[in-house]
Amino acid sequence: QVLLLTLFFRHFPKLIEAGHVYVARPPLFRVDVEARSKRPARKIYALDEGELTHILDKLRQEGLR
């Protein structure tokens, strides 16, 4: 990732200045929430451990996990 960004920074700085270069980051975690009454099963994705903790806390408050 760093090498690719360095390439764009050195050879295509105007693309970066114009905001046309993005770094895509896939989520690290997937939380599978089971179906409950009328709510269908769902998948929630978390980008990092902080977001995962927030999702799990929210699910515990809802009584789902």
N, C-alpha and C positions, 0 to 999 in steps of 0.2 A: 504494500500500500504506500509506504513512504517513497519507494523508488518511483512509482508511477506518479505520485504528486510532485516529486522533484523534477521529473521529465516535463510535466505540464508547466511547472513554475519557471523552469529555465528556458524552454522553447516556445511556450504559448502563454506568456504572462497576461496578455490581454483577455484571454478566455477566463482566467481566474478573476481579473479585475471586473469583468462584466458579469461575473456570477454564474458562468455556464458550466463550471466543473463541480460535481457533487461526489461525495464519498458515500457509497451505499454500505450500510452495516446491517447484516442479518440479525434477527433476534437470537439470543443465546439460550433462552428457555421457552418451553411450551407448557402451559398448565391446561390439562384436560378437565373440564367441569362436567360432571355427569348430569344427565337430564333429571329434572325434578318437576313433578306435577305437570303444569302446562309449558314449562320452560324447556326448550330443546337442549341437547348437549352442545357444548361450545368449546372452542379452543382459544385461549388467551396467550399472547406472546409477550415476553418481557425482554427488553434490550440488555439489561444488566441486573446485578443482584439487588440493587436498591429498588428497582422497579418490580422485581419478583417479590420482594418482601412486602411492598405496598399492595400488590395484587392479592397475595396470600392473606394479609391482614384484612383486606376488604371482604374477601370470601368468608373468612371466619366470622366477621361481623354479620354477614348475611346468613350465617349458619349453614353454609354449603360445604365447608371443608373442615 
